[in-house]
Amino acid sequence: MTARNWLATCGAAALFIAGLASLGAAQSSQVARQGSGMYDGKTETTITGVVERVENITGTGGRGRQGMGGTHLAFKTEKEAVDVHVGPAAYLAEKGIALAKGDRLEILGSRVTVDDEAVLIARQIKKGENTWTLRDASGRPAWSGRGR
């Protein structure tokens, strides 16, 4: 192998590695978007109301108010309708968290804006005698880092 061929091969390998690194950074950005990166403890509030609809959104982005994938609730309080971002459907099923239309809930979460829509990212949900903690006080999801 000539020096020129060796340099060309090394250059191609370096570009490939740089591409992989940028892909990893993009995936890390998506994880932050779904988790603590958007959660703001300064906007934490507790709401009480009734589930009007449960939606399982696949993927992220491009769906307007449903810009984050996972389980979402169309939730109605005495004063407003709220889009509540709960978490991955698989995680909820694993933990036995069952939410359905008509459920009366108390939800602690952070009010943020996603895709120009006001939403609540749930940190804790109370249903009857059950209380489920989905995120820690900083907003880090309970499912974060699983499988590593």
N, C-alpha and C positions, 0 to 999 in steps of 0.2 A: 504494500500500500504506500503510495507516495504521500509526501507531506501535505500536498494540496487536497488529496482525497481524504486524508485523516482529518484535516481541519473542516472540510465540508461535512463529514460524518458527525464530528463533535458539535458543529453548529446546528445541524438538524436535531440532534439529541437535546441540545440546550433549548431549542424552540419548543420541542415536544414537552419537556419538563416544565417550561414556563407556562405552557397551555394548561397542563394539569394543575399547576398551582393556582392559576386564575379560576379554573372550574371549582376547585376546593374553596376558594374565597367566596365565590358566588353562592355556593351551597351553604357556607357558614352564615352569609348574609340572610338567606332565606330562613334559616333556623332562628336567627336573632329576631327577624320580623315576626315569627310565629310565637316567640317567647318573651323573655324579659326585655328585649330591645324596645318593645312598644309599651310595655307596662309602666305606668307612672304612678308611684305611690302617693303623689300629691293630689291625684284626682280620684283616689279611692272613695267609694261610696257603697252603701248597702241599699238594695232595692227589694221590694216585696211585690209579688204579683203572680200571674198565671201564665203558663206556657200556652201559646196559641198554635205553635208549629215547631216541630223539630226537623232540622235539615242536616244532612250529611253532605258536605261539600268536598269534592275531590280536587286535589291540586291547589295551586295558589295563583292569585292574580287574575286579572281580566274579567272579573265577574261583578264589577261595581261594588256594592256594599258587602259582598261576600268575598272580598279579596283574599281572605285567609282561609285555607282549607280546614277541614275538621267538622265537628258538630257545632251547629249554631242553633240558637233558640230565637224564635220570634216571641217576644215576651211583652206582656201588657201589665203595667202598673196602674194605679188609680189615675195618674197624671199623664202617662206617655206610653208609647210603643218603643221598645228597645231591642236592637239586634245584639244578642249576647253570644260572644265567642267562647265556647266551652273548652274544647280540646279534641285530640284525635279519637275517632270512634272506637278504634281498636283498644286504646288505653281505657276508655270508659267501660267497654265490655269486659275487659280483663279485671277491672276493679268492681264490677257489678253495679256500676252507676247507670241506672235506667231512668230516663227522662221521657215524658210523654205529654201529648196535648192534654190540657186540663190540670196538670200538676201545679200545685201551689208551692212556690219556692221563695226562699230568701237568698239573695245572691250578693256576695261581697266581691267587688271588682273595681277595675280602673276604667274610667271614661276616657277614651282616646278617639282619634280620627283615623279611619282606614279608608283609602280611596275616596276621600272627601265626604265620608259618612261618619256620623257619631255612632260609636259602638261601646259596649262594655266588655272588657276582657275579664272573665270570671276567675277569681282566685279561690273562692270557697262557695259551695252550694249547700244549703240546708233544705231538706225535704222531710217533713215529719220529724221523726226521731233521728234521722240520718244526717250526718254532716260529712261532706267530702271536700278535702283540701286539694286543689288542682295545681296551685302554684305557691311558692313561698312568698314572704313579705316583699321581696325585691321583684317578684314577678317571674322568677325562674320556674319553668314548668316541671311538674313532678316526673314527667316522662323524659325529660332532658337527659342525654347521656346514656340512655338505656341501650343495651346491646354492645357496649364498648368494654 
